[in-house]
């Protein structure tokens, strides 16, 4: 299992750089741009729910909602018709960056070893939620990994890139250092900025 996970991670990273190396200039993160490099894309939209749980004595207001959707690209099954409409996957609710609830609407119907990305759509609400986004990225990374689906990276607004990288440490995803000893679970995730220019590969390191 350890070797399999390590090979899957290496394949995903190599696939990502191969796609970028042969890319043609195009507007970043447009639908056509995303379709060129991904078999699927998972989207995260952040919104503040100011009217949720606002009763007297509530300790959970206000609530932030992360809506998770995904879609396949035309290259998902080359030579065959692909349903590229967006599917609602789940709602995640947070208070002060801490998960407080979720509701799943469907399964991630993505075949093994398909290559794709997570994209956090830029918004003012998103910029204020690095810890909620870090939690959602970790959750999705694990779910995709369990399905043997290749995640090439998670794209976050450039203004909050360092905040998200820092927040990922709460879940034991750390930048590799010479003193870092990787445990038996070889899981990693690449965090990238939107617009491009910043990137960091974070490795899961359980703290005993």
VEXBAZA-519706 format. One record per residue: residue in one letter; x, y, z of N, C-alpha, C, O in turn. Coordinates in Angstrom, 2 decimals, always signed. Last residue first. Layout:
<sites>
SITE   rest       n_u       n_v       n_w      ca_u      ca_v      ca_w       c_u       c_v       c_w       o_u       o_v       o_w
SITE      A         X         Y         Z         X         Y         Z         X         Y         Z         X         Y         Z
...
</sites>
This chain:
<sites>
SITE   rest       n_u       n_v       n_w      ca_u      ca_v      ca_w       c_u       c_v       c_w       o_u       o_v       o_w
SITE      X     +3.30    +12.36    +16.23     +3.10    +11.37    +17.30     +3.26    +12.04    +18.66     +3.13    +11.38    +19.69
SITE      X     +1.88    +13.67    +13.54     +2.66    +14.08    +14.71     +2.34    +13.14    +15.87     +1.23    +13.15    +16.41
SITE      X     +2.19    +12.66    +10.19     +1.47    +12.54    +11.45     +2.39    +12.89    +12.61     +3.55    +12.47    +12.66
SITE      X     +2.39    +14.37     +7.44     +3.31    +13.87     +8.44     +2.60    +13.83     +9.78     +2.42    +14.87    +10.42
SITE      X     +1.88    +14.79     +4.06     +1.25    +14.40     +5.32     +2.31    +13.81     +6.24     +3.02    +12.88     +5.88
SITE      X     +3.33    +17.55     +2.42     +3.35    +16.11     +2.70     +2.70    +15.83     +4.05     +2.93    +16.54     +5.03
SITE      X     +2.82    +19.85     -0.19     +2.72    +19.57     +1.24     +2.59    +18.07     +1.45     +1.83    +17.40     +0.75
SITE      X     +4.32    +21.92     -2.47     +3.90    +20.54     -2.25     +3.96    +20.27     -0.74     +5.00    +20.43     -0.11
SITE      X     +3.31    +25.01     -3.71     +4.00    +24.32     -2.62     +3.43    +22.91     -2.49     +2.22    +22.73     -2.42
SITE      X     +3.45    +28.03     -5.64     +3.07    +26.62     -5.47     +3.90    +26.01     -4.35     +5.02    +26.42     -4.07
SITE      X     +2.66    +30.90     -7.54     +3.06    +30.33     -6.25     +2.61    +28.88     -6.19     +1.52    +28.55     -6.66
SITE      X     +1.83    +31.39    -10.12     +3.06    +32.03     -9.67     +3.57    +31.48     -8.35     +4.76    +31.56     -8.07
SITE      X     -1.53    +32.14    -11.34     -0.38    +31.29    -11.08     +0.83    +32.10    -10.63     +0.86    +33.33    -10.75
SITE      X     -4.22    +33.92     -9.60     -3.42    +33.55    -10.76     -2.16    +32.77    -10.36     -1.78    +32.74     -9.19
SITE      X     -3.98    +31.07     -7.76     -4.77    +31.59     -8.87     -4.87    +33.10     -8.70     -5.54    +33.56     -7.77
SITE      X     -1.43    +28.77     -6.68     -2.16    +30.04     -6.61     -2.91    +30.32     -7.91     -2.53    +29.87     -8.99
SITE      X     -1.54    +25.48     -5.20     -1.11    +26.43     -6.22     -1.97    +27.67     -6.15     -3.09    +27.64     -5.63
SITE      X     -0.46    +22.72     -3.43     -1.26    +23.93     -3.35     -0.68    +24.93     -4.35     +0.52    +25.20     -4.35
SITE      X     -0.51    +19.29     -3.70     +0.13    +20.50     -4.19     -0.86    +21.65     -4.11     -1.96    +21.58     -4.66
SITE      X     -0.22    +16.81     -1.23     -1.11    +17.64     -2.04     -0.33    +18.88     -2.46     +0.42    +19.46     -1.67
SITE      X     +0.32    +13.36     -0.28     +0.73    +14.75     -0.46     -0.32    +15.49     -1.26     -1.19    +14.88     -1.88
SITE      X     +1.09    +10.50     +1.59     +0.06    +11.32     +0.96     +0.55    +12.75     +0.86     +1.14    +13.28     +1.80
SITE      X     +2.04     +7.75     +2.70     +2.69     +8.68     +1.79     +1.63     +9.46     +0.99     +1.33     +9.11     -0.15
SITE      X     +2.18     +6.54     +5.74     +1.14     +7.01     +4.83     +1.71     +8.10     +3.95     +1.85     +9.25     +4.38
SITE      X     +4.45     +6.14     +7.33     +4.07     +5.10     +6.39     +2.99     +5.54     +5.40     +2.90     +4.97     +4.31
SITE      X     +6.11     +9.42     +7.43     +5.56     +8.21     +8.02     +5.12     +7.24     +6.94     +5.38     +7.47     +5.76
SITE      X     +9.09    +11.20     +6.91     +7.78    +10.81     +6.41     +7.36     +9.48     +7.01     +8.14     +8.54     +7.09
SITE      X    +10.62    +13.53     +8.75    +10.62    +12.09     +8.54     +9.21    +11.67     +8.14     +8.27    +11.76     +8.92
SITE      X    +12.34    +16.45     +8.22    +11.01    +15.85     +8.19    +11.13    +14.36     +7.87    +11.69    +13.98     +6.84
SITE      X    +14.72    +17.72     +8.02    +14.47    +17.03     +9.29    +13.13    +16.31     +9.32    +12.80    +15.63    +10.29
SITE      X    +14.60    +18.93     +5.58    +15.60    +17.87     +5.76    +15.33    +17.07     +7.02    +15.66    +15.89     +7.10
SITE      X    +11.08    +19.22     +4.77    +12.35    +19.76     +5.26    +13.33    +18.61     +5.43    +12.94    +17.44     +5.43
SITE      X     +8.18    +19.80     +2.96     +9.27    +18.87     +3.26    +10.50    +19.65     +3.69    +10.91    +20.61     +3.04
SITE      X     +5.41    +21.29     +4.58     +6.43    +21.36     +3.54     +7.59    +20.47     +3.94     +7.95    +20.39     +5.12
SITE      X     +2.64    +19.26     +5.73     +3.78    +20.15     +5.93     +4.68    +20.18     +4.72     +4.73    +19.24     +3.93
SITE      X     -0.24    +18.50     +7.20     +0.33    +18.58     +5.86     +1.39    +19.68     +5.88     +1.08    +20.86     +6.02
SITE      X     -1.59    +18.39     +9.63     -0.34    +17.66     +9.49     +0.13    +17.53     +8.04     +0.81    +16.57     +7.68
SITE      X     -3.60    +20.15     +9.89     -3.99    +18.79     +9.54     -2.77    +17.94     +9.18     -2.89    +16.91     +8.50
SITE      X     -2.30    +22.48    +10.32     -3.22    +22.04    +11.38     -3.62    +20.58    +11.15     -3.94    +19.87    +12.10
SITE      X     -1.10    +22.99     +7.92     -0.28    +22.38     +8.98     -1.14    +21.88    +10.14     -0.74    +20.96    +10.85
SITE      X     -2.93    +24.41     +6.46     -2.82    +22.98     +6.19     -1.99    +22.26     +7.24     -2.15    +21.05     +7.44
SITE      X     -2.45    +27.05     +7.16     -3.59    +26.36     +7.78     -3.53    +24.85     +7.56     -4.03    +24.09     +8.39
SITE      X     -0.28    +27.64     +5.47     -0.10    +27.64     +6.92     -1.21    +26.86     +7.61     -0.95    +26.10     +8.54
SITE      X     -1.61    +27.52     +3.01     -0.46    +26.63     +3.28     -0.22    +26.52     +4.78     +0.02    +25.43     +5.29
SITE      X     -3.43    +29.62     +3.42     -3.91    +28.25     +3.27     -2.80    +27.25     +3.54     -3.02    +26.24     +4.22
SITE      X     -1.70    +31.81     +3.60     -2.59    +31.52     +4.72     -3.11    +30.08     +4.63     -3.21    +29.40     +5.65
SITE      X     -0.49    +31.82     +1.09     +0.33    +31.50     +2.28     -0.53    +31.18     +3.50     -0.13    +30.38     +4.34
SITE      X     -2.81    +32.45     -0.55     -1.99    +31.26     -0.74     -1.23    +30.88     +0.53     -1.31    +29.74     +0.99
SITE      X     -4.45    +34.59     -0.68     -4.53    +33.80     +0.54     -3.66    +32.54     +0.46     -3.77    +31.66     +1.32
SITE      X     -4.06    +35.78     -3.15     -3.97    +36.64     -1.95     -3.94    +35.83     -0.66     -3.45    +36.32     +0.36
SITE      X     -4.62    +33.80     -5.01     -3.23    +34.11     -4.73     -3.06    +34.93     -3.45     -2.06    +34.79     -2.74
SITE      X     -7.07    +31.33     -4.26     -6.75    +32.72     -4.63     -5.36    +33.11     -4.15     -4.96    +32.80     -3.03
SITE      X     -5.93    +27.98     -5.10     -6.57    +28.92     -4.17     -6.23    +30.35     -4.62     -5.21    +30.56     -5.28
SITE      X     -6.08    +24.74     -6.33     -5.82    +26.14     -6.66     -6.62    +27.04     -5.73     -7.83    +26.88     -5.58
SITE      X     -4.50    +21.73     -5.82     -5.62    +22.55     -5.36     -5.25    +24.01     -5.57     -4.24    +24.48     -5.05
SITE      X     -3.54    +19.04     -8.07     -3.31    +20.20     -7.22     -4.61    +20.87     -6.82     -5.67    +20.63     -7.40
SITE      X     -3.98    +16.54     -9.14     -2.73    +17.21     -9.48     -2.47    +18.44     -8.62     -1.32    +18.85     -8.45
SITE      X     -5.16    +13.57     -8.08     -5.35    +15.00     -7.82     -4.02    +15.71     -8.08     -3.06    +15.52     -7.35
SITE      X     -6.41    +10.68     -9.39     -5.22    +11.51     -9.36     -5.59    +12.99     -9.17     -6.27    +13.58    -10.02
SITE      X     -8.02     +8.19     -7.47     -8.15     +9.27     -8.46     -6.97    +10.23     -8.28     -6.59    +10.55     -7.16
SITE      X     -8.47     +6.11     -5.72     -7.34     +6.02     -6.65     -7.49     +7.01     -7.81     -7.14     +6.71     -8.95
SITE      X    -10.27     +6.61     -3.78    -10.83     +6.12     -5.04     -9.75     +5.92     -6.10    -10.05     +5.59     -7.25
SITE      X     -8.69     +7.69     -1.85     -9.30     +6.39     -1.57     -9.93     +5.78     -2.81    -10.11     +4.56     -2.88
SITE      X     -8.13    +10.16     -3.03     -7.07     +9.16     -2.89     -7.64     +7.77     -2.65     -7.13     +6.79     -3.18
SITE      X    -10.56    +11.48     -2.73    -10.08    +11.16     -4.07     -9.01    +10.08     -4.03     -8.97     +9.20     -4.88
SITE      X    -10.62    +11.69     +0.08    -11.70    +11.00     -0.63    -11.27    +10.60     -2.05    -11.59     +9.50     -2.51
SITE      X     -8.29    +13.19     +0.62     -8.42    +11.84     +1.15     -9.48    +11.05     +0.36     -9.26     +9.90     +0.01
SITE      X     -8.95    +15.59     -0.69     -7.73    +14.86     -1.04     -7.83    +13.41     -0.59     -7.49    +12.51     -1.35
SITE      X    -11.24    +16.41     +0.68    -11.35    +15.99     -0.70    -10.13    +15.20     -1.17    -10.26    +14.26     -1.95
SITE      X    -10.03    +17.02     +3.21    -11.14    +16.07     +3.10    -11.26    +15.52     +1.68    -11.37    +14.31     +1.48
SITE      X     -8.19    +19.01     +2.47     -7.72    +17.75     +3.06     -8.79    +16.67     +2.89     -8.50    +15.55     +2.49
SITE      X    -10.00    +20.97     +1.57     -8.99    +20.43     +0.65     -8.47    +19.09     +1.17     -8.33    +18.14     +0.40
SITE      X    -11.45    +21.53     +3.92    -12.14    +20.98     +2.76    -11.16    +20.34     +1.78    -11.45    +19.29     +1.21
SITE      X     -9.39    +22.60     +5.55    -10.12    +21.40     +5.96    -10.80    +20.73     +4.77    -10.73    +19.51     +4.61
SITE      X     -8.72    +24.85     +4.02     -7.72    +23.82     +4.28     -8.39    +22.51     +4.68     -8.01    +21.44     +4.20
SITE      X    -11.13    +26.27     +4.22    -10.69    +25.77     +2.93     -9.63    +24.69     +3.09     -9.64    +23.70     +2.35
SITE      X    -11.13    +26.90     +6.94    -12.24    +26.11     +6.38    -11.82    +25.50     +5.05    -12.11    +24.34     +4.78
SITE      X     -8.80    +28.44     +7.02     -8.87    +27.19     +7.77    -10.01    +26.30     +7.29     -9.86    +25.08     +7.23
SITE      X     -9.30    +30.70     +5.36     -8.22    +29.77     +5.03     -8.33    +28.43     +5.76     -7.99    +27.39     +5.19
SITE      X    -11.49    +32.70     +4.83    -11.71    +31.35     +5.36    -10.57    +30.37     +5.03    -10.84    +29.30     +4.48
SITE      X    -11.45    +35.11     +3.58    -11.54    +35.14     +5.04    -11.61    +33.75     +5.66    -11.77    +33.62     +6.88
SITE      X    -11.50    +34.60     +0.88    -10.26    +35.13     +1.44    -10.26    +35.13     +2.97     -9.20    +35.14     +3.59
SITE      X    -14.18    +33.87     +0.47    -13.13    +32.85     +0.45    -11.86    +33.34     +1.12    -11.22    +32.59     +1.85
SITE      X    -15.46    +36.36     +0.50    -15.75    +35.38     +1.55    -14.66    +34.31     +1.62    -14.27    +33.90     +2.71
SITE      X    -14.52    +37.49     -1.84    -14.15    +38.11     -0.57    -14.38    +37.14     +0.59    -13.60    +37.10     +1.54
SITE      X    -13.32    +34.94     -4.10    -14.38    +35.81     -3.57    -13.87    +36.42     -2.27    -12.92    +35.93     -1.68
SITE      X    -12.48    +32.46     -6.53    -12.12    +33.68     -5.79    -13.35    +34.47     -5.35    -14.30    +34.64     -6.12
SITE      X    -13.06    +29.03     -6.05    -13.44    +30.22     -6.81    -13.17    +31.47     -5.97    -13.59    +31.54     -4.82
SITE      X    -10.70    +26.62     -5.94    -11.47    +27.50     -5.05    -11.79    +28.77     -5.84    -10.88    +29.49     -6.25
SITE      X    -10.48    +23.61     -7.52    -10.40    +25.05     -7.76    -11.30    +25.79     -6.79    -12.52    +25.60     -6.81
SITE      X     -8.63    +20.68     -7.86     -9.60    +21.40     -7.03     -9.40    +22.88     -7.30     -8.27    +23.36     -7.31
SITE      X     -8.19    +18.56    -10.78     -7.79    +19.58     -9.82     -8.97    +20.03     -8.97    -10.13    +19.81     -9.31
SITE      X     -7.15    +15.36    -12.26     -7.92    +16.59    -12.13     -7.45    +17.48    -11.01     -6.43    +17.21    -10.37
SITE      X     -7.18    +12.30    -13.97     -6.36    +13.41    -13.49     -7.19    +14.69    -13.42     -7.85    +15.06    -14.39
SITE      X     -7.96     +8.93    -13.13     -8.26    +10.15    -13.87     -7.57    +11.32    -13.19     -7.40    +11.33    -11.97
SITE      X     -7.50     +6.74    -11.50     -6.36     +7.34    -12.18     -6.72     +8.46    -13.16     -5.87     +8.89    -13.94
SITE      X    -10.84     +5.52    -11.67     -9.48     +5.43    -11.15     -8.47     +6.06    -12.11     -8.57     +5.93    -13.33
SITE      X    -13.52     +7.88    -12.39    -12.82     +6.61    -12.54    -11.39     +6.68    -11.99    -10.81     +7.76    -11.87
SITE      X    -15.96     +9.36    -10.43    -14.74     +9.61    -11.20    -13.93     +8.31    -11.21    -13.69     +7.71    -10.16
SITE      X    -18.38    +10.35     -8.96    -18.34     +9.34    -10.00    -17.16     +9.62    -10.94    -17.34    +10.07    -12.08
SITE      X    -18.82    +10.86     -5.82    -17.85    +11.32     -6.81    -17.69    +10.21     -7.85    -16.95     +9.25     -7.64
SITE      X    -22.35    +10.91     -5.10    -21.03    +10.32     -5.02    -20.11    +10.96     -6.05    -20.57    +11.53     -7.04
SITE      X    -24.44    +13.46     -3.57    -24.11    +12.47     -4.61    -22.74    +11.88     -4.32    -22.05    +12.30     -3.39
SITE      X    -24.84    +15.08     -1.41    -25.94    +14.92     -2.35    -25.70    +13.82     -3.38    -26.64    +13.31     -3.99
SITE      X    -24.19    +15.52     +2.03    -23.75    +14.99     +0.74    -24.96    +14.71     -0.13    -25.96    +14.17     +0.33
SITE      X    -23.57    +17.97     +4.30    -24.65    +17.24     +3.65    -24.18    +16.82     +2.27    -23.83    +17.66     +1.45
SITE      X    -22.26    +18.85     +7.55    -22.13    +18.60     +6.11    -23.37    +17.88     +5.61    -24.11    +17.26     +6.37
SITE      X    -20.80    +20.80    +10.25    -21.83    +20.01     +9.61    -21.57    +19.82     +8.13    -20.75    +20.52     +7.53
SITE      X    -18.67    +22.14    +11.29    -19.80    +21.92    +12.19    -20.92    +21.11    +11.53    -21.89    +20.75    +12.20
SITE      X    -15.17    +22.76    +11.25    -16.32    +22.09    +10.63    -17.42    +21.82    +11.66    -17.15    +21.35    +12.76
SITE      X    -13.88    +26.02    +11.84    -14.08    +24.66    +12.35    -15.30    +24.02    +11.70    -16.36    +24.65    +11.60
SITE      X    -13.78    +28.66    +11.09    -12.82    +27.74    +10.48    -12.96    +26.30    +10.93    -12.22    +25.44    +10.45
SITE      X    -15.96    +29.79    +12.44    -14.58    +30.17    +12.82    -13.56    +29.16    +12.31    -12.59    +28.84    +13.00
SITE      X    -17.77    +27.15    +11.33    -17.86    +28.30    +12.23    -16.45    +28.59    +12.73    -15.82    +27.74    +13.36
SITE      X    -19.08    +25.65     +8.32    -17.99    +25.95     +9.25    -18.35    +27.14    +10.13    -19.12    +28.02     +9.75
SITE      X    -20.34    +23.07     +6.24    -20.59    +24.25     +7.06    -19.51    +24.40     +8.12    -19.08    +23.42     +8.73
SITE      X    -20.64    +21.93     +2.93    -19.86    +21.87     +4.18    -20.10    +23.17     +4.93    -20.08    +24.25     +4.34
SITE      X    -22.47    +20.03     +0.64    -22.36    +21.30     +1.36    -21.58    +21.04     +2.64    -21.83    +20.07     +3.35
SITE      X    -21.52    +18.18     -2.34    -21.88    +18.32     -0.94    -21.80    +19.77     -0.48    -21.17    +20.61     -1.12
SITE      X    -21.99    +18.03     -5.24    -21.44    +16.93     -4.44    -21.84    +17.04     -2.97    -22.44    +16.12     -2.42
SITE      X    -23.72    +18.65     -8.10    -23.57    +19.10     -6.72    -23.14    +17.91     -5.86    -23.86    +16.91     -5.77
SITE      X    -22.16    +18.71    -11.25    -22.90    +17.93    -10.27    -22.66    +18.51     -8.87    -21.52    +18.82     -8.51
SITE      X    -22.35    +20.22    -14.47    -21.85    +20.26    -13.10    -22.77    +19.47    -12.17    -24.00    +19.54    -12.28
SITE      X    -21.92    +18.43    -17.58    -22.66    +19.32    -16.68    -22.12    +19.19    -15.26    -21.52    +18.18    -14.90
SITE      X    -20.78    +16.79    -19.42    -19.91    +17.79    -18.79    -20.67    +18.74    -17.87    -20.12    +19.75    -17.44
SITE      X    -20.75    +13.61    -20.41    -21.68    +14.54    -19.76    -20.86    +15.53    -18.95    -20.29    +15.18    -17.92
SITE      X    -19.22    +12.82    -23.46    -19.06    +12.96    -22.01    -20.08    +13.97    -21.50    -20.25    +15.05    -22.07
SITE      X    -18.87    +10.48    -26.09    -19.59    +11.63    -25.54    -19.50    +11.64    -24.03    -19.67    +10.60    -23.38
SITE      X    -15.55     +9.46    -26.98    -16.91     +9.16    -26.56    -17.56    +10.43    -26.01    -16.88    +11.33    -25.53
SITE      X    -13.03    +10.27    -27.46    -13.66     +9.45    -28.49    -15.09     +9.08    -28.17    -15.78     +8.47    -28.99
SITE      X    -11.98    +10.19    -24.13    -11.71    +10.65    -25.49    -12.32     +9.68    -26.51    -12.15     +8.47    -26.42
SITE      X    -13.21    +10.96    -21.46    -13.31     +9.69    -22.19    -13.21    +10.02    -23.67    -14.21    +10.10    -24.38
SITE      X    -12.33    +13.48    -20.65    -12.50    +12.41    -19.65    -12.55    +11.04    -20.33    -11.98    +10.07    -19.81
SITE      X    -12.30    +15.62    -22.30    -11.21    +14.66    -22.48    -11.32    +13.48    -21.50    -10.48    +12.58    -21.53
SITE      X    -14.40    +17.28    -21.50    -14.56    +16.47    -22.72    -13.47    +15.42    -22.89    -13.70    +14.42    -23.57
SITE      X    -14.52    +16.82    -17.88    -14.17    +17.58    -19.08    -14.37    +16.69    -20.31    -14.50    +15.47    -20.18
SITE      X    -16.93    +16.78    -15.20    -15.95    +16.13    -16.05    -15.67    +17.01    -17.27    -16.50    +17.84    -17.64
SITE      X    -17.31    +18.58    -12.12    -17.72    +18.24    -13.48    -16.57    +17.54    -14.20    -15.40    +17.69    -13.84
SITE      X    -18.65    +19.34     -8.88    -17.60    +18.85     -9.78    -18.19    +18.59    -11.15    -19.40    +18.41    -11.31
SITE      X    -18.91    +21.31     -5.85    -19.46    +20.73     -7.07    -18.32    +20.16     -7.90    -17.15    +20.46     -7.64
SITE      X    -19.56    +22.38     -2.67    -18.62    +21.60     -3.47    -19.36    +20.98     -4.65    -20.32    +20.24     -4.47
SITE      X    -19.76    +25.24     -0.78    -20.51    +24.39     -1.72    -19.52    +23.71     -2.65    -18.74    +24.37     -3.34
SITE      X    -19.42    +26.10     +2.38    -18.58    +25.74     +1.25    -19.37    +24.77     +0.38    -19.61    +23.63     +0.77
SITE      X    -20.63    +28.62     +4.48    -20.95    +27.46     +3.66    -19.94    +27.30     +2.54    -19.64    +28.26     +1.82
SITE      X    -20.34    +29.71     +7.79    -19.81    +29.79     +6.43    -20.11    +28.50     +5.70    -19.88    +27.41     +6.23
SITE      X    -22.31    +31.33    +10.24    -21.91    +30.10     +9.58    -21.40    +30.40     +8.17    -21.95    +31.25     +7.46
SITE      X    -21.52    +33.42    +13.15    -22.17    +33.10    +11.88    -21.56    +31.85    +11.23    -20.49    +31.39    +11.61
SITE      X    -23.09    +31.20    +15.45    -23.27    +32.19    +14.39    -21.99    +33.05    +14.34    -21.44    +33.38    +15.39
SITE      X    -22.77    +29.45    +17.56    -22.30    +29.02    +16.24    -22.55    +30.03    +15.12    -22.25    +29.75    +13.96
SITE      X    -23.94    +29.85    +19.92    -22.48    +29.95    +19.92    -21.90    +29.59    +18.55    -20.68    +29.44    +18.41
SITE      X    -26.92    +31.53    +20.80    -26.21    +30.67    +19.84    -24.70    +30.93    +19.91    -24.25    +32.07    +19.97
SITE      X    -28.36    +33.25    +22.36    -27.50    +32.28    +23.04    -26.72    +31.37    +22.11    -25.94    +30.54    +22.57
SITE      X    -30.98    +33.55    +20.08    -30.38    +34.04    +21.31    -29.59    +32.94    +22.01    -30.09    +31.83    +22.21
SITE      X    -30.14    +32.53    +16.70    -31.03    +32.61    +17.86    -30.26    +33.06    +19.10    -29.04    +32.97    +19.16
SITE      X    -28.82    +32.15    +14.35    -28.67    +33.46    +14.99    -29.60    +33.63    +16.20    -29.82    +34.75    +16.66
SITE      X    -28.47    +30.08    +12.42    -28.18    +29.87    +13.84    -27.95    +31.18    +14.59    -27.00    +31.31    +15.36
SITE      X    -28.00    +32.13     +9.58    -28.04    +30.78    +10.13    -27.69    +30.81    +11.62    -26.74    +31.47    +12.03
SITE      X    -27.66    +34.59     +8.45    -28.92    +34.37     +9.14    -29.02    +32.98     +9.76    -30.02    +32.67    +10.42
SITE      X    -25.23    +34.56     +7.10    -25.36    +35.42     +8.29    -26.63    +35.14     +9.09    -26.68    +35.43    +10.28
SITE      X    -23.32    +32.67     +5.63    -24.74    +32.52     +5.93    -25.04    +33.26     +7.23    -25.10    +32.67     +8.31
SITE      X    -21.07    +33.33     +3.05    -21.39    +33.55     +4.46    -22.90    +33.45     +4.65    -23.67    +34.08     +3.92
SITE      X    -19.51    +31.03     +0.81    -20.48    +32.09     +1.08    -20.77    +32.13     +2.58    -20.73    +31.12     +3.27
SITE      X    -17.44    +29.67     -1.71    -17.58    +30.05     -0.30    -18.60    +31.17     -0.16    -18.58    +32.15     -0.91
SITE      X    -17.11    +26.84     -3.72    -17.64    +28.20     -3.63    -17.92    +28.52     -2.16    -18.57    +27.73     -1.47
SITE      X    -14.98    +24.74     -5.38    -15.43    +25.12     -4.05    -15.86    +26.59     -4.08    -15.07    +27.47     -4.43
SITE      X    -14.97    +22.11     -7.79    -15.07    +23.53     -7.49    -15.55    +23.73     -6.04    -16.40    +22.99     -5.55
SITE      X    -12.99    +19.82     -9.45    -13.85    +20.00     -8.27    -13.81    +21.48     -7.91    -12.74    +22.05     -7.75
SITE      X    -12.81    +18.52    -12.68    -12.48    +19.65    -11.81    -13.49    +19.68    -10.67    -14.70    +19.58    -10.90
SITE      X    -11.28    +16.02    -14.80    -12.37    +16.49    -13.94    -11.88    +17.71    -13.17    -10.68    +17.91    -13.03
SITE      X     -9.16    +15.91    -16.43    -10.27    +15.01    -16.75    -11.51    +15.41    -15.96    -12.64    +15.17    -16.38
SITE      X     -7.34    +18.84    -17.42     -8.02    +18.02    -16.41     -9.05    +17.09    -17.04     -9.72    +17.43    -18.02
SITE      X     -6.32    +20.60    -19.25     -5.38    +19.96    -18.33     -6.03    +18.96    -17.37     -5.33    +18.31    -16.60
SITE      X     -8.41    +21.57    -20.80     -7.19    +21.12    -21.48     -6.31    +20.29    -20.55     -5.63    +19.37    -21.01
SITE      X    -10.34    +22.49    -19.08    -10.61    +21.26    -19.83     -9.35    +20.69    -20.46     -9.23    +19.48    -20.64
SITE      X     -9.19    +24.88    -18.22     -9.34    +23.79    -17.28     -9.56    +22.46    -18.01     -9.02    +21.43    -17.60
SITE      X     -9.39    +26.34    -20.63     -8.08    +26.12    -19.99     -8.15    +24.92    -19.05     -7.28    +24.05    -19.08
SITE      X    -12.13    +26.42    -21.03    -11.30    +25.74    -22.03     -9.91    +25.43    -21.47     -9.32    +24.40    -21.79
SITE      X    -12.92    +27.91    -18.79    -13.38    +26.53    -18.97    -12.51    +25.77    -19.94    -12.18    +24.60    -19.71
SITE      X    -10.04    +29.62    -17.39    -11.26    +29.60    -18.19    -11.68    +28.15    -18.34    -10.90    +27.24    -18.05
SITE      X     -7.60    +29.53    -16.12     -8.78    +29.09    -15.37    -10.10    +29.35    -16.09    -11.16    +29.29    -15.47
SITE      X     -6.02    +31.98    -18.12     -5.96    +31.04    -17.01     -7.33    +30.80    -16.39     -8.11    +31.73    -16.17
SITE      X     -6.21    +32.03    -21.56     -6.67    +32.68    -20.33     -6.74    +31.66    -19.20     -7.40    +30.63    -19.29
SITE      X     -3.19    +30.70    -22.95     -4.64    +30.78    -22.90     -5.03    +31.43    -21.59     -4.27    +31.39    -20.62
SITE      X     -0.51    +29.23    -24.70     -1.01    +30.40    -23.98     -2.53    +30.49    -24.07     -3.10    +30.37    -25.16
SITE      X     -0.42    +25.66    -24.31     -0.38    +26.83    -25.17     -0.95    +28.01    -24.39     -1.78    +27.81    -23.51
SITE      X     +1.62    +23.21    -22.63     +0.45    +24.09    -22.70     +0.67    +25.21    -23.70     +1.80    +25.66    -23.92
SITE      X     +3.52    +21.40    -22.02     +3.06    +21.42    -23.40     +1.82    +22.30    -23.58     +1.07    +22.15    -24.55
SITE      X     +3.96    +21.79    -19.30     +5.09    +21.95    -20.22     +4.63    +22.08    -21.66     +5.26    +22.79    -22.45
SITE      X     +1.53    +21.13    -18.11     +1.95    +22.53    -18.14     +3.04    +22.75    -19.18     +3.06    +23.78    -19.86
SITE      X     +1.56    +18.32    -18.45     +0.49    +19.13    -19.02     +0.91    +20.58    -19.17     +0.69    +21.20    -20.21
SITE      X     +3.83    +17.64    -16.95     +3.79    +17.33    -18.38     +2.72    +18.17    -19.07     +2.96    +18.69    -20.16
SITE      X     +3.08    +18.38    -14.39     +4.14    +19.14    -15.05     +4.20    +18.86    -16.55     +4.58    +19.73    -17.33
SITE      X     +0.99    +16.45    -13.97     +0.74    +17.89    -13.86     +1.80    +18.68    -14.62     +1.46    +19.55    -15.42
SITE      X     +2.30    +14.02    -14.19     +1.24    +14.34    -15.14     +0.96    +15.84    -15.16     +0.72    +16.42    -16.21
SITE      X     +3.98    +14.16    -11.97     +4.56    +14.13    -13.31     +3.53    +14.50    -14.36     +3.84    +15.22    -15.32
SITE      X     +2.02    +14.09     -9.95     +2.90    +15.25    -10.05     +3.53    +15.31    -11.44     +3.62    +16.39    -12.03
SITE      X     +0.86    +11.55    -10.43     +0.05    +12.76    -10.48     +0.90    +14.00    -10.67     +0.55    +14.88    -11.46
SITE      X     +3.06     +9.81    -10.05     +2.38     +9.88    -11.34     +1.59    +11.17    -11.48     +1.63    +11.82    -12.53
SITE      X     +3.62    +10.22     -7.34     +4.63    +10.56     -8.34     +3.99    +10.71     -9.71     +4.33    +11.63    -10.46
SITE      X     +1.23     +9.22     -6.20     +1.62    +10.61     -5.99     +2.61    +11.06     -7.06     +2.46    +12.14     -7.63
SITE      X     +1.41     +6.52     -7.01     +0.28     +7.35     -7.45     +0.60     +8.82     -7.33     +0.28     +9.60     -8.23
SITE      X     +3.71     +5.73     -5.63     +3.70     +5.72     -7.09     +2.58     +6.58     -7.64     +2.77     +7.29     -8.63
SITE      X     +2.81     +5.99     -2.97     +3.95     +6.79     -3.42     +3.99     +6.86     -4.94     +4.26     +7.92     -5.50
SITE      X     +0.77     +4.08     -2.93     +0.46     +5.48     -2.69     +1.57     +6.38     -3.22     +1.30     +7.41     -3.83
SITE      X     +2.31     +1.73     -3.40     +1.25     +2.13     -4.32     +0.92     +3.60     -4.18     +0.79     +4.31     -5.18
SITE      X     +3.94     +1.61     -1.15     +4.56     +1.82     -2.45     +3.53     +2.29     -3.47     +3.82     +3.15     -4.30
SITE      X     +1.95     +1.21     +0.82     +2.85     +2.37     +0.90     +3.45     +2.67     -0.46     +3.48     +3.83     -0.89
SITE      X     +0.83     -1.20     +0.00     +0.00     +0.00     +0.00     +0.87     +1.25     +0.00     +0.58     +2.22     -0.70
</sites>
